[in-house]
Amino acid sequence: MQLSTRQTRVFMLASLLSSGKPVASSRILASLDCSEPTLTRALKELRESWFAEIKYSRLTHCYQLTEPGKLDKKSLRHINEALKLNAELQQSETVSRVFLDKEKKKAVSLSLRMSVLRKIDQVVRLSETTRSDAVEMLVESGLDELIARLKMNR
């Protein structure tokens, strides 16, 4: 199961603070790749969900886990395993990602002879597409050759 962005952030925060040593807020922000308000929400969730006590030092701008609450070694091991599995899933997902962005199209009006239109309709039937797709296929397949011939005639 893939973790949500929020879960990933909270788990990474728990992992970063798990040593009990002070961790610079700049390091946390860079590791989580988030803003200060997002970090504040993640800290709140970590405190409430895991009953962890986290102190902030204004002098050093560091966070420190002072009381782990339910964040025992077993829980942290599961958190780190979940983060590792999530990273692997995201790696495999980026390889097989599908982009649903449509190419922008513009409606145009053409005046064609009926014989040309019948040929386009024949391409439509054979390729089982629309007229627009058939015209695009015909243009793309012959356009490079036509441009090359026109350049040579100049």
Order of alpha helices (4+ residues) and beta strands (2+ residues): alpha-beta-alpha-alpha-beta-beta-alpha-alpha-alpha
